[in-house]
Amino acid sequence: MNHIDHDDHKLKELLKRNYARVEIPNGAASWQQVQHRLKKIGRHNLFIRRIKLTAAIIACSLVISFLMNDNFPTSYANIASLLKKVQGNIIEIFYETPPAPDSTHAKTTAPPEEKLPTSNRPGSSFAPEKTSLEEAKNKLAFPLLTPSYVPETFRLDAVFVTKEPDGTYRDAYLEYLDERGELLKISQRKIEGKTGAIKTDIHSDSGEFIDVFVGEHPAVLFVDRKGSITSLEWLTKDRIKIYISGPIAKEDMLKIGASLQ
C-alpha cells in the first residue's frame, strides 16, 4: 500500500514539473496575427474580384459600342478586311472607303451615288460586242486578265466587250462552258473617275460570304444557300473590279482568282 502511495506521489510530482515547462502562448497576440492574415487574404480576393469586374465592364462596353455605333462600317473595318454596312436585310460590302460627309454643307442634298453599269453580261443596255480574246485585249482600255487555271472540264466559249459613250472599252466578260452546259463567268471592269463608293450588295439570307485575300487584295468569297453557285470578287490596286461566278468548289474559285494575270 505504501508502495502504491509512493508511486502516486511521484506521478503527481512529474505532472507538476511537466506542466510548469509548458509554454502557453499569448492568446490576444495570436488572435491579432490571425486577424491580420485574414484581412490580408480578404484584401487580395477583393482586388482580384475588382480586376475581373473591371475587365467584364470594359468588354461589355466595347460590345455595346460596336453594336450601337451609328458609324458601323468604320467600326467593322477594325476586324475585317473590307468595310461592311447592314441596311435591313442587305449587307453592303465596300471596296473603297465611302467619302465622309461634309459637315460644312450638312443641309445640302448630297449628289446621288454613281451607279455602276451592269454591262458584265450579254443582254445589258450597253450592247456588248462578241469578239475574240486577242481583239478584246486590243480594244480594252486596261490590260485584260486571263486565268492560267480553270477546272479541266471548262473551256473558253465566248468573249464580250462593251463600248462606253466616250468610245472607250472598259468592260470585259469571259464565258467558260463545260460539257453539261454549266457556265463559269469572269467579268472585269475598269473603274474611272470618282464614285461615291465601290460596293457589292448581298442579301443576308442568300448564303454565306467569307472574307478572303486574292494575292494582296481583300476579297469576298460567296456561296449560295444551296451550295451550287460560288462567286469571288475584289478590286485591284489599278481599280479593276473583278467578278468570278460559277458552279465550282470554293477551292477552285480561289485558284482561278489567284491565277489571273
GICOR-V697644 format. One record per residue. N is the residue number from 1. RES is the residue in one letter. PSI is psi in whole degrees, -180 to 180 (none if undefined). Layout:
N_RES_PSI ; N_RES_PSI
This chain:
1_M_-44 ; 2_N_-34 ; 3_H_-39 ; 4_I_-44 ; 5_D_-38 ; 6_H_-43 ; 7_D_-38 ; 8_D_-38 ; 9_H_-40 ; 10_K_-39 ; 11_L_-42 ; 12_K_-40 ; 13_E_-39 ; 14_L_-42 ; 15_L_-40 ; 16_K_-45 ; 17_R_-43 ; 18_N_-38 ; 19_Y_-36 ; 20_A_-28 ; 21_R_-19 ; 22_V_129 ; 23_E_115 ; 24_I_118 ; 25_P_160 ; 26_N_109 ; 27_G_-41 ; 28_A_-45 ; 29_A_-41 ; 30_S_-42 ; 31_W_-36 ; 32_Q_-39 ; 33_Q_-42 ; 34_V_-43 ; 35_Q_-39 ; 36_H_-43 ; 37_R_-42 ; 38_L_-41 ; 39_K_-39 ; 40_K_-44 ; 41_I_-40 ; 42_G_-41 ; 43_R_-40 ; 44_H_-46 ; 45_N_-38 ; 46_L_-39 ; 47_F_-43 ; 48_I_-43 ; 49_R_-39 ; 50_R_-41 ; 51_I_-46 ; 52_K_-42 ; 53_L_-41 ; 54_T_-44 ; 55_A_-41 ; 56_A_-41 ; 57_I_-43 ; 58_I_-44 ; 59_A_-45 ; 60_C_-39 ; 61_S_-41 ; 62_L_-42 ; 63_V_-46 ; 64_I_-42 ; 65_S_-38 ; 66_F_-43 ; 67_L_-32 ; 68_M_-9 ; 69_N_128 ; 70_D_-29 ; 71_N_63 ; 72_F_-44 ; 73_P_-41 ; 74_T_-41 ; 75_S_-43 ; 76_Y_-28 ; 77_A_-21 ; 78_N_-20 ; 79_I_6 ; 80_A_164 ; 81_S_-25 ; 82_L_154 ; 83_L_139 ; 84_K_146 ; 85_K_135 ; 86_V_124 ; 87_Q_94 ; 88_G_-120 ; 89_N_5 ; 90_I_132 ; 91_I_117 ; 92_E_125 ; 93_I_117 ; 94_F_132 ; 95_Y_-18 ; 96_E_147 ; 97_T_127 ; 98_P_143 ; 99_P_141 ; 100_A_142 ; 101_P_142 ; 102_D_108 ; 103_S_-20 ; 104_T_-15 ; 105_H_45 ; 106_A_-29 ; 107_K_-3 ; 108_T_136 ; 109_T_128 ; 110_A_145 ; 111_P_149 ; 112_P_145 ; 113_E_140 ; 114_E_130 ; 115_K_120 ; 116_L_133 ; 117_P_145 ; 118_T_56 ; 119_S_31 ; 120_N_14 ; 121_R_155 ; 122_P_148 ; 123_G_-3 ; 124_S_169 ; 125_S_-5 ; 126_F_9 ; 127_A_72 ; 128_P_147 ; 129_E_127 ; 130_K_134 ; 131_T_180 ; 132_S_167 ; 133_L_-43 ; 134_E_-41 ; 135_E_-37 ; 136_A_-42 ; 137_K_-35 ; 138_N_-31 ; 139_K_-35 ; 140_L_149 ; 141_A_11 ; 142_F_158 ; 143_P_119 ; 144_L_130 ; 145_L_132 ; 146_T_146 ; 147_P_139 ; 148_S_-8 ; 149_Y_129 ; 150_V_153 ; 151_P_141 ; 152_E_-17 ; 153_T_-11 ; 154_F_144 ; 155_R_146 ; 156_L_126 ; 157_D_-35 ; 158_A_151 ; 159_V_133 ; 160_F_144 ; 161_V_157 ; 162_T_131 ; 163_K_131 ; 164_E_165 ; 165_P_-28 ; 166_D_3 ; 167_G_-7 ; 168_T_161 ; 169_Y_113 ; 170_R_13 ; 171_D_130 ; 172_A_150 ; 173_Y_121 ; 174_L_135 ; 175_E_130 ; 176_Y_133 ; 177_L_149 ; 178_D_-177 ; 179_E_-24 ; 180_R_0 ; 181_G_9 ; 182_E_142 ; 183_L_128 ; 184_L_124 ; 185_K_138 ; 186_I_115 ; 187_S_147 ; 188_Q_134 ; 189_R_129 ; 190_K_122 ; 191_I_121 ; 192_E_149 ; 193_G_-174 ; 194_K_143 ; 195_T_157 ; 196_G_-41 ; 197_A_144 ; 198_I_119 ; 199_K_168 ; 200_T_137 ; 201_D_129 ; 202_I_131 ; 203_H_135 ; 204_S_-23 ; 205_D_4 ; 206_S_-20 ; 207_G_-160 ; 208_E_133 ; 209_F_143 ; 210_I_133 ; 211_D_124 ; 212_V_179 ; 213_F_138 ; 214_V_103 ; 215_G_-123 ; 216_E_1 ; 217_H_128 ; 218_P_140 ; 219_A_169 ; 220_V_123 ; 221_L_124 ; 222_F_137 ; 223_V_126 ; 224_D_169 ; 225_R_-34 ; 226_K_-11 ; 227_G_15 ; 228_S_-25 ; 229_I_133 ; 230_T_143 ; 231_S_158 ; 232_L_132 ; 233_E_150 ; 234_W_171 ; 235_L_125 ; 236_T_168 ; 237_K_-20 ; 238_D_10 ; 239_R_46 ; 240_I_118 ; 241_K_121 ; 242_I_134 ; 243_Y_126 ; 244_I_136 ; 245_S_142 ; 246_G_171 ; 247_P_62 ; 248_I_168 ; 249_A_159 ; 250_K_-41 ; 251_E_-41 ; 252_D_-38 ; 253_M_-43 ; 254_L_-35 ; 255_K_-42 ; 256_I_-49 ; 257_G_-44 ; 258_A_-23 ; 259_S_-6 ; 260_L_132 ; 261_Q_none
